[in-house]
């Protein structure tokens, strides 16, 4: 096993965020010297940590873990452009409460994920939960222990990877990771010079606005939401990049499939709708509520 010092300096995040790699996995190649299998699951992760509290070992206490996945097998299915299923699956875990804790409450200040039910997991069990989520079983393999290849995505993902390491979760030891992509780096490379407001760093809200991805600013800083929005951003970044160059017939068909998935996810799929009103900072009428086009988050 590599030393902690080596792990901390070797995350193997793809150069410039990994846009060419993402295009290759989606069947929209723009490079010749990178030819991985396209049979992968995109796995977007996000961690929300407490800046005030730390464990006895000095590790920041994780408040939430969110993960959103997109299986490329769905993109290759002939019916994928019109099939009425949600292409992106989201899971949300909280170390404080679960959704069901507030079923009898009319209002609560518990901020929920808008893409999935929130489940409780204790701090001590969180590393095991994260490991289980990253180990995606191959449901068409005869061997029940066969795992899928995954591509990990995050927005400014290096900080999340550091936290995972401090929790004892090394993604390379845990899962079959083919690549790690960073939508912040991709945005700086692809959009930075051409944005109406040139930026050296895109916060997630700013990136979603730039890409015209619908979101509520009050939903940000929730792990499940941010993981899902990051995957939305990746889809639109790949689409924008691919539309700017000439494609062959197969690549154009793959791009249309990707557009179909993006439209379905952004506009057609029913989202998880909490039944209770919010209190406090995220309450209706608060400064952050309803700001669909916020440039910062």
Beta strands, then each sheet from edge to edge (+ up, - down):
strand 1: 40-54
strand 2: 60-71
strand 3: 88-94
strand 4: 107-108
strand 5: 118-120
strand 6: 149-154
strand 7: 176-182
strand 8: 277-278
sheet 1: 5+ 3+ 2- 1+ 6+ 7+
sheet 2: 4+ 8+
end
